[in-house]
Amino acid sequence: MSLLQVQMVNKSFAGLRALSDVNLNVEEGTVHAIIGPNGAGKSTLLNCFVGRLAPDTGSVLFDGKSLVGLAPHEINQAGVARVFQTPEVFSDLTLEENVTIPTLARRDGPFALNAWRRLGSRRDVREKAMHILEDVGLADERGRTAGTLSRGDKRRLELAMCLVQEPKLLLLDEPTAGMSRADTEKTIELLKRIGERRITKVIIEHDMQVVFSLAHRISVLAQGTVIAEGDPASIKADARVQEAYLGGTHA
Ligand SMILES: Nc1ncnc2c1ncn2[C@@H]1O[C@H](COP(=O)(O)OP(=O)(O)OP(=O)(O)O)[C@@H](O)[C@H]1O
């Protein structure tokens, strides 16, 4: 059974059909990229996975259970984490504190935040936070406030905040947008490494170098419809994809 099963999803905004009969299966342990031109419906689809939007019709099953109608925090607690296009970190807190919060929130629910400073001093929680910061290459900066980080490092911190929750499914919305080539390369390496943990990933990305170096499978959206799906080699060779996307502005 696929970890994420999207069946016949439709979504319209005031008469504009943003998603039209979308089907998508994401297999456990894979990196699945969703690509397509601007306005194709990628963010709308991702928002249907995290409870920010509900499909008008169709189903979204995660681990066999429906996500439709669940609140974002319920979907998060079920094991789905998301890295946003614009990093969402707690600017006034240290990196270590930023990574500690999601651990406690995931484990103990929202009440954990009240007791966060006291619990944050616990050794097991601190050790886990340190371990994850090491993984993303930010351990040396752990005492720094997050607001002072570069955009690329904020994204790495946000990734750490997701990884610490030990999600089954990680959704990455343009993880390298706005990054320099060097930072993009670093992020590709990092995402490859965290693949070794068997976290299933869905990635929306315009940068084809990122897509082709990470994805096992690729779904191509155009005007709200999946026009092609396959492995990177077949997607590269697909004439419809070249016309709709690869030959366009993001080639
Ligand atoms: N909240 C909304 N209200 C009205 N229209 C919307 C809304 N969100 C998205 N749309 C429209 O739905 C269509 C799909 O948009 P969406 O943002 O999902 O595309 P995208 O593939 O993510 O594009 P991009 O690559 O530019 O981020 C677009 O025509 C967009 O204008």
The ligand as an SDF file (V2000), in Angstrom:
LIG
                    3D

 31 33  0  0  0  0  0  0  0  0999 V2000
   -6.5550   30.9440   -2.3550 N   0  0  0  0  0  0  0  0  0  0  0  0
   -6.7340   31.0590   -3.6680 C   0  0  0  0  0  0  0  0  0  0  0  0
   -7.7330   31.7910   -4.1770 N   0  0  0  0  0  0  0  0  0  0  0  0
   -7.9460   31.8870   -5.5060 C   0  0  0  0  0  0  0  0  0  0  0  0
   -7.1690   31.2930   -6.4310 N   0  0  0  0  0  0  0  0  0  0  0  0
   -6.1270   30.5510   -5.9980 C   0  0  0  0  0  0  0  0  0  0  0  0
   -5.8550   30.3980   -4.5960 C   0  0  0  0  0  0  0  0  0  0  0  0
   -4.7600   29.6000   -4.4710 N   0  0  0  0  0  0  0  0  0  0  0  0
   -4.3740   29.2800   -5.7160 C   0  0  0  0  0  0  0  0  0  0  0  0
   -5.1880   29.8430   -6.6300 N   0  0  0  0  0  0  0  0  0  0  0  0
   -5.1100   29.6840   -8.0910 C   0  0  0  0  0  0  0  0  0  0  0  0
   -5.0720   28.2790   -8.3560 O   0  0  0  0  0  0  0  0  0  0  0  0
   -4.1540   28.0060   -9.4100 C   0  0  0  0  0  0  0  0  0  0  0  0
   -3.0830   27.0560   -8.9050 C   0  0  0  0  0  0  0  0  0  0  0  0
   -2.2270   27.7860   -7.9900 O   0  0  0  0  0  0  0  0  0  0  0  0
   -1.0450   27.1140   -7.1820 P   0  0  0  0  0  0  0  0  0  0  0  0
   -0.4630   28.1670   -6.2910 O   0  0  0  0  0  0  0  0  0  0  0  0
   -1.4990   25.8670   -6.5480 O   0  0  0  0  0  0  0  0  0  0  0  0
   -0.0050   26.7800   -8.3510 O   0  0  0  0  0  0  0  0  0  0  0  0
    1.5390   26.3780   -8.2470 P   0  0  0  0  0  0  0  0  0  0  0  0
    1.7400   25.2730   -9.2190 O   0  0  0  0  0  0  0  0  0  0  0  0
    1.9000   26.1060   -6.8330 O   0  0  0  0  0  0  0  0  0  0  0  0
    2.2510   27.6920   -8.7660 O   0  0  0  0  0  0  0  0  0  0  0  0
    3.7070   28.3110   -8.3730 P   0  0  0  0  0  0  0  0  0  0  0  0
    4.7090   27.4000   -8.9920 O   0  0  0  0  0  0  0  0  0  0  0  0
    3.6650   29.6470   -9.0410 O   0  0  0  0  0  0  0  0  0  0  0  0
    3.7750   28.3810   -6.8780 O   0  0  0  0  0  0  0  0  0  0  0  0
   -3.6000   29.3480   -9.8730 C   0  0  0  0  0  0  0  0  0  0  0  0
   -4.3600   29.7720  -10.9800 O   0  0  0  0  0  0  0  0  0  0  0  0
   -3.8310   30.2510   -8.6880 C   0  0  0  0  0  0  0  0  0  0  0  0
   -3.9930   31.5820   -9.0780 O   0  0  0  0  0  0  0  0  0  0  0  0
  1  2  1  0
  2  3  1  0
  2  7  2  0
  3  4  2  0
  4  5  1  0
  5  6  2  0
  6  7  1  0
  6 10  1  0
  7  8  1  0
  8  9  2  0
  9 10  1  0
 10 11  1  0
 11 12  1  0
 11 30  1  0
 12 13  1  0
 13 14  1  0
 13 28  1  0
 14 15  1  0
 15 16  1  0
 16 17  2  0
 16 18  1  0
 16 19  1  0
 19 20  1  0
 20 21  2  0
 20 22  1  0
 20 23  1  0
 23 24  1  0
 24 25  2  0
 24 26  1  0
 24 27  1  0
 28 29  1  0
 28 30  1  0
 30 31  1  0
M  END
$$$$
